[in-house]
Amino acid sequence: MILDFGSINMDLVMAVTALPRPGETVLCDGYVTKPGGKGSNQAVAAARAGARVAMAGAVGDDGFGQVMRATLAKEGIDTALLATSDRPTGVAYICVDAKAENFIAVGSGANLGVRADQVADDRLTPETLLILQMELPPEQNWALLKRARARGCRAILNVAPAAAVPEAALRDLDLLVVNEHEALAIAGGLGLDTSSPQAAARALSGRMALTCVVTLGGEGAIAVGPDADFAVPALPIQPVDTTGAGDTFTGVLAAGLDAGLPLDQALRRASTGAALACLALGAQESMPTAVAIDAALPRLGPTTPIG
């Protein structure tokens, strides 16, 4: 069972010819509203990949909140741990250009009121895989993570958006998922090797006794840990919108691990799923099902050792 403790947003997505620069206004034809938020995205990605998922978070008492509750429930996600806040539902403003690059600003809203004590101890068992991100108040993440570790849960932290992570929290993790910049920032903050993302991952793994997965965009991902030292490639695609790729990667990875797959197989599914999520506009709408991942997986190149 996956428990996702994370953010819930409504995304307002605009397709623009070029991303705005500081002080610049860019016009486009219109916008669309799409379900989002890193927590919600990863929960949906995991559910579509075949996992049983519960979502803990908060929405406002407003139209966006009603839509987000209904959206999660439609995906088969347990919403019993969702709180209703007096703050408005979180909103992300996303511009996507013709090269599928994006620019994102987030108004956190109800996410700022999420608390670790929304999750009762009976939800934290050795069969639970906890997923955390960085769009909730960090102290609530670390409080829940400490309780989860004490009760035998496995835990994954996706450090997105990039932020400092206390050493004590890192030691409570099984898996750290970061991109290249996040890997260097976390390692640098601890005085560890930052000569390359791979060196940072190795240093973090060695010091914190965790497995560090570094996503490399179109180059795939690497995994370094007590039982991992390999790279998985990316599926060759022509991207339309990369907004949901990272969240899909983490959600599909969690689903694979929750199903008992070895890390290398779970990472191959995650890399494939992340690529498929780039083929349509919007974060959640583009997320693939387990059937779609199975169909595309044979096109992924081989896993290789990184030495």
C-alpha positions as CSV (number, residue, x, y, z in Angstrom):
1,M,0.0,0.0,0.0
2,I,1.3,3.4,-0.9
3,L,0.6,6.4,1.3
4,D,1.3,9.7,-0.4
5,F,1.7,12.7,1.9
6,G,1.8,15.6,-0.5
7,S,0.5,18.6,-2.2
8,I,-2.7,19.0,-4.2
9,N,-3.1,21.8,-6.8
10,M,-5.2,22.9,-9.7
11,D,-2.9,23.6,-12.7
12,L,-3.7,26.5,-15.0
13,V,-1.8,25.6,-18.1
14,M,-1.0,28.0,-21.0
15,A,0.7,27.0,-24.3
16,V,3.0,29.9,-25.3
17,T,5.4,30.5,-28.1
18,A,8.2,31.4,-25.7
19,L,8.5,31.4,-21.9
20,P,8.3,34.9,-20.4
21,R,11.4,36.6,-19.3
22,P,11.6,38.9,-16.2
23,G,9.4,41.9,-16.9
24,E,7.9,40.5,-20.1
25,T,4.3,39.7,-20.8
26,V,3.6,36.8,-23.2
27,L,0.1,36.4,-24.8
28,C,-1.5,33.1,-25.8
29,D,-4.9,32.0,-27.0
30,G,-6.2,30.8,-23.7
31,Y,-5.6,28.4,-20.8
32,V,-6.9,25.0,-19.5
33,T,-7.3,23.8,-16.0
34,K,-5.8,20.4,-15.1
35,P,-5.4,18.5,-11.9
36,G,-1.9,18.8,-10.4
37,G,0.4,19.2,-7.4
38,K,3.4,16.9,-6.9
39,G,1.7,14.8,-4.3
40,S,-1.5,14.4,-6.3
41,N,0.5,13.7,-9.5
42,Q,2.6,11.0,-7.9
43,A,-0.5,9.4,-6.3
44,V,-2.2,9.3,-9.7
45,A,0.9,8.0,-11.4
46,A,1.2,5.2,-8.9
47,A,-2.5,4.3,-9.1
48,R,-2.4,4.1,-12.9
49,A,0.6,1.9,-12.6
50,G,-1.4,-0.6,-10.6
51,A,-0.8,0.3,-6.9
52,R,-3.3,0.8,-4.1
53,V,-2.8,4.4,-3.0
54,A,-4.0,6.6,-0.2
55,M,-3.6,10.4,-0.4
56,A,-3.0,12.6,2.7
57,G,-3.2,16.4,2.0
58,A,-5.6,19.3,2.0
59,V,-7.8,21.3,-0.4
60,G,-9.9,24.4,0.1
61,D,-13.7,24.6,0.5
62,D,-14.0,25.8,-3.1
63,G,-14.7,24.6,-6.6
64,F,-11.1,23.5,-7.3
65,G,-11.1,21.5,-4.1
66,Q,-14.3,19.7,-5.1
67,V,-12.8,18.9,-8.5
68,M,-9.5,17.6,-7.0
69,R,-11.4,15.3,-4.5
70,A,-13.5,13.9,-7.3
71,T,-10.4,13.4,-9.6
72,L,-8.5,11.5,-7.0
73,A,-11.5,9.3,-6.1
74,K,-12.1,8.6,-9.8
75,E,-8.5,7.2,-10.0
76,G,-9.4,4.8,-7.2
77,I,-7.3,6.7,-4.6
78,D,-8.3,6.6,-1.0
79,T,-9.2,10.2,0.0
80,A,-10.2,9.6,3.6
81,L,-7.1,11.5,4.8
82,L,-7.8,14.7,2.9
83,A,-8.5,17.7,5.0
84,T,-10.6,20.7,4.1
85,S,-8.7,24.0,4.8
86,D,-9.9,27.5,5.2
87,R,-7.2,28.4,2.8
88,P,-8.0,28.2,-1.0
89,T,-6.9,25.1,-2.9
90,G,-3.4,25.3,-4.2
91,V,-2.9,26.6,-7.7
92,A,0.0,26.3,-10.2
93,Y,0.4,28.6,-13.1
94,I,2.3,26.7,-15.9
95,C,3.5,28.1,-19.2
96,V,4.7,25.5,-21.8
97,D,6.6,26.6,-24.9
98,A,6.9,25.0,-28.3
99,K,10.0,23.0,-27.2
100,A,8.0,21.5,-24.3
101,E,10.0,23.4,-21.7
102,N,7.9,24.9,-18.8
103,F,7.8,27.8,-16.3
104,I,5.9,27.2,-13.1
105,A,4.7,29.4,-10.2
106,V,2.8,27.8,-7.3
107,G,0.4,29.4,-4.9
108,S,0.5,26.9,-2.0
109,G,-2.9,27.7,-0.4
110,A,-4.3,24.8,1.5
111,N,-1.1,22.8,1.2
112,L,0.4,25.1,3.9
113,G,-2.1,23.7,6.4
114,V,-1.3,20.0,5.9
115,R,-0.2,18.3,9.2
116,A,1.5,15.0,9.9
117,D,-1.1,14.2,12.5
118,Q,-3.7,13.8,9.7
119,V,-2.1,10.3,9.4
120,A,-2.9,8.0,12.3
121,D,-0.4,5.4,13.4
122,D,-2.5,2.6,12.1
123,R,-1.8,3.8,8.6
124,L,1.9,3.4,9.1
125,T,2.8,-0.3,8.9
126,P,5.7,-2.4,7.5
127,E,3.4,-2.9,4.4
128,T,3.2,0.9,3.8
129,L,5.4,2.7,1.3
130,L,5.4,6.4,2.2
131,I,6.0,9.0,-0.5
132,L,7.0,12.6,0.4
133,Q,7.8,15.6,-1.8
134,M,8.7,19.2,-0.9
135,E,5.5,21.2,-1.6
136,L,4.2,20.8,2.0
137,P,5.7,22.5,5.2
138,P,9.0,20.6,5.6
139,E,8.6,20.2,9.4
140,Q,5.4,18.2,8.7
141,N,7.3,15.9,6.3
142,W,10.0,15.2,8.8
143,A,7.6,14.6,11.7
144,L,5.6,12.0,9.6
145,L,8.8,10.4,8.3
146,K,10.2,10.0,11.9
147,R,7.0,8.2,12.9
148,A,6.9,6.1,9.8
149,R,10.5,4.9,10.4
150,A,9.7,4.0,14.0
151,R,6.8,1.9,12.8
152,G,8.7,0.0,10.1
153,C,7.5,1.8,7.0
154,R,9.6,2.2,3.9
155,A,10.0,5.8,2.7
156,I,10.7,7.6,-0.5
157,L,11.5,11.4,-0.6
158,N,11.4,13.2,-3.9
159,V,13.3,16.5,-3.3
160,A,11.2,18.6,-5.6
161,P,11.2,21.5,-5.6
162,A,14.7,21.7,-4.4
163,A,15.1,22.5,-0.7
164,A,17.4,21.6,2.2
165,V,16.8,18.2,3.8
166,P,18.1,17.6,7.4
167,E,20.6,14.9,7.8
168,A,18.3,13.1,10.4
169,A,15.5,13.0,7.8
170,L,17.9,11.6,5.1
171,R,18.9,8.8,7.5
172,D,15.2,7.8,7.9
173,L,14.8,7.3,4.2
174,D,15.1,4.2,2.1
175,L,15.2,6.0,-1.3
176,L,16.0,9.5,-2.3
177,V,14.9,10.7,-5.7
178,V,16.5,13.8,-7.1
179,N,17.4,15.4,-10.4
180,E,21.0,16.5,-11.2
181,H,20.7,20.0,-9.6
182,E,18.9,18.6,-6.5
183,A,21.6,16.0,-6.0
184,L,24.3,18.6,-6.1
185,A,22.5,21.0,-3.8
186,I,21.8,18.4,-1.1
187,A,25.3,16.9,-1.2
188,G,26.8,20.4,-1.1
189,G,24.7,21.4,1.9
190,L,26.2,18.5,3.8
191,G,29.8,19.2,2.7
192,L,29.9,16.1,0.4
193,D,31.3,15.6,-3.0
194,T,29.7,17.7,-5.7
195,S,32.1,17.1,-8.6
196,S,29.2,15.4,-10.5
197,P,25.7,14.2,-9.9
198,Q,27.0,10.6,-9.8
199,A,29.6,11.5,-7.2
200,A,27.0,13.4,-5.1
201,A,24.7,10.3,-5.3
202,R,27.5,8.0,-4.2
203,A,28.4,10.3,-1.3
204,L,24.8,10.7,-0.1
205,S,24.3,6.9,-0.3
206,G,27.5,6.1,1.6
207,R,26.9,8.6,4.4
208,M,23.2,8.1,4.8
209,A,22.9,4.4,4.1
210,L,20.1,5.0,1.5
211,T,19.7,4.4,-2.2
212,C,19.9,7.6,-4.3
213,V,18.2,7.8,-7.7
214,V,19.2,10.7,-9.9
215,T,17.0,11.5,-12.9
216,L,18.9,12.8,-15.9
217,G,16.1,13.9,-18.2
218,G,16.6,12.5,-21.7
219,E,19.6,10.5,-20.5
220,G,17.5,8.3,-18.2
221,A,18.5,7.8,-14.5
222,I,21.1,6.3,-12.3
223,A,20.8,4.4,-9.0
224,V,23.5,4.2,-6.3
225,G,23.1,2.4,-3.1
226,P,23.9,-0.6,-1.0
227,D,22.4,-2.9,-3.7
228,A,22.4,-0.6,-6.7
229,D,25.1,0.8,-9.0
230,F,23.5,1.1,-12.5
231,A,21.9,3.3,-15.1
232,V,18.7,3.0,-17.0
233,P,18.2,4.8,-20.3
234,A,15.3,7.0,-21.3
235,L,12.7,6.0,-23.9
236,P,13.3,7.9,-27.1
237,I,10.3,10.2,-27.7
238,Q,9.4,13.6,-29.2
239,P,8.1,15.5,-26.1
240,V,5.0,17.6,-26.1
241,D,5.0,18.7,-22.4
242,T,7.5,17.6,-19.8
243,T,5.5,19.0,-16.8
244,G,4.5,15.6,-15.4
245,A,7.6,13.5,-16.2
246,G,9.3,13.8,-12.8
247,D,6.2,13.0,-10.8
248,T,5.3,10.1,-13.1
249,F,8.8,8.7,-12.6
250,T,8.5,8.8,-8.8
251,G,4.9,7.4,-8.8
252,V,5.6,4.5,-11.2
253,L,8.9,3.7,-9.3
254,A,6.9,3.6,-6.0
255,A,4.3,1.3,-7.6
256,G,6.9,-1.1,-8.8
257,L,8.6,-1.3,-5.4
258,D,5.2,-1.7,-3.7
259,A,4.5,-4.6,-6.0
260,G,7.8,-6.3,-4.9
261,L,9.8,-5.6,-8.1
262,P,13.6,-5.4,-7.8
263,L,14.9,-1.8,-8.0
264,D,16.3,-2.2,-11.5
265,Q,13.0,-3.4,-12.9
266,A,11.0,-0.7,-11.0
267,L,13.4,1.9,-12.4
268,R,12.9,0.7,-15.9
269,R,9.2,1.0,-15.6
270,A,9.6,4.5,-14.1
271,S,11.8,5.6,-16.9
272,T,9.4,4.3,-19.5
273,G,6.4,5.8,-17.7
274,A,8.1,9.2,-17.4
275,A,8.7,9.3,-21.2
276,L,5.2,8.4,-22.0
277,A,3.9,11.2,-19.8
278,C,5.6,13.7,-22.0
279,L,3.5,12.9,-25.0
280,A,0.4,15.0,-24.1
281,L,-0.3,18.4,-22.5
282,G,-0.9,18.4,-18.8
283,A,0.6,16.5,-15.8
284,Q,-2.1,13.9,-14.8
285,E,-3.9,13.5,-18.1
286,S,-0.8,12.3,-19.8
287,M,0.2,9.7,-17.2
288,P,0.3,6.2,-18.6
289,T,-1.5,3.1,-17.3
290,A,0.3,-0.1,-16.5
291,V,-0.8,-1.6,-19.8
292,A,0.8,1.3,-21.7
293,I,4.0,1.0,-19.8
294,D,4.1,-2.8,-20.4
295,A,3.6,-2.2,-24.1
296,A,6.4,0.4,-24.4
297,L,8.9,-1.3,-22.0
298,P,10.5,-3.5,-24.7
299,R,11.6,-0.3,-26.6
300,L,13.7,0.8,-23.6
301,G,17.5,0.2,-24.0
302,P,19.5,-2.1,-21.6
303,T,20.4,-1.3,-18.0
304,T,24.1,-0.8,-17.6
305,P,26.5,-0.7,-14.7
306,I,28.0,2.6,-13.8
307,G,31.1,1.4,-11.9
